[in-house]
Amino acid sequence: PSPNLRFPHKDHLDRNIAVVGRVVQGIEKLSSLPRGTGNLGFYEKPEQRTPITAIDAGFKRALATILDSNITTFIAAAVLFFIGAGAVYVKPENWDPFTPYGWSGVMGAAGVVFFAYIGFDAVSTTAEEAKNPQRDLPIGIIASLVVCTILYLAVGAVLTGMVPYYKIDPNAGVSSAFTERNLGWAAFIISAAGVAGITSVLLVMMLSG
């Protein structure tokens, strides 16, 4: 073809390619900058901050705020609600036999529950915001493990006291325990807390990633 032949919209395409090239160069320059230390990505001196570190730090702080003030509070309140409201319907005869599947069932259940404890190490990703990480982080991790273990035991005791172990719904055991007693509003609260729990896990994984 003739060297003078011009394709339709060629100028527009060339401009787009040039813009994309400049954007890529800018990203490469920003990504090559040294990362900050302390305060979730902020540099210690204001003149050393960059847009990338500011956005990264602000995003992580927003996630932490959402988790601390909203979702985590709602989940904890829902768990305590289940323990308190469900205790009214507990029948001690449902705990007999106490270990219907023997020690093999206990060990099998412990193996399943073990995976629920994965993720507590995400607390260590917030070490930059702790005033005394060597003291505060171990306390935070161990305390959260103890609290969650107590809540696990309490929820399990109330659930098996409300519903015989062989009648517990494997798909939604906690909420169905209230549904069987015509407490649909309570079941809705528990279901919403379950969704919030999954959301909080995703946000924590993003925060620690």
Rosetta blueprint (number, residue, H / E / L):
1 P L
2 S L
3 P L
4 N L
5 L L
6 R L
7 F L
8 P L
9 H L
10 K H
11 D H
12 H H
13 L H
14 D H
15 R H
16 N H
17 I H
18 A H
19 V H
20 V H
21 G H
22 R H
23 V H
24 V H
25 Q H
26 G H
27 I H
28 E H
29 K H
30 L H
31 S H
32 S L
33 L L
34 P L
35 R L
36 G L
37 T L
38 G L
39 N H
40 L H
41 G H
42 F L
43 Y L
44 E L
45 K L
46 P H
47 E H
48 Q H
49 R L
50 T L
51 P H
52 I H
53 T H
54 A H
55 I H
56 D H
57 A H
58 G H
59 F H
60 K H
61 R H
62 A H
63 L H
64 A H
65 T H
66 I H
67 L H
68 D H
69 S H
70 N H
71 I H
72 T H
73 T H
74 F H
75 I H
76 A H
77 A H
78 A H
79 V H
80 L H
81 F H
82 F H
83 I H
84 G H
85 A H
86 G H
87 A H
88 V L
89 Y L
90 V L
91 K L
92 P H
93 E H
94 N H
95 W H
96 D L
97 P L
98 F L
99 T L
100 P L
101 Y L
102 G H
103 W H
104 S H
105 G H
106 V H
107 M H
108 G H
109 A H
110 A H
111 G H
112 V H
113 V H
114 F H
115 F H
116 A H
117 Y H
118 I L
119 G L
120 F H
121 D H
122 A H
123 V H
124 S H
125 T H
126 T H
127 A H
128 E H
129 E H
130 A L
131 K L
132 N L
133 P H
134 Q H
135 R H
136 D H
137 L H
138 P H
139 I H
140 G H
141 I H
142 I H
143 A H
144 S H
145 L H
146 V H
147 V H
148 C H
149 T H
150 I H
151 L H
152 Y H
153 L H
154 A H
155 V H
156 G H
157 A H
158 V H
159 L H
160 T H
161 G H
162 M H
163 V L
164 P L
165 Y H
166 Y H
167 K H
168 I L
169 D L
170 P L
171 N L
172 A L
173 G H
174 V H
175 S H
176 S H
177 A H
178 F H
179 T H
180 E L
181 R L
182 N L
183 L L
184 G H
185 W H
186 A H
187 A H
188 F H
189 I H
190 I H
191 S H
192 A H
193 A H
194 G H
195 V H
196 A H
197 G H
198 I H
199 T H
200 S H
201 V H
202 L H
203 L H
204 V H
205 M H
206 M H
207 L H
208 S H
209 G L
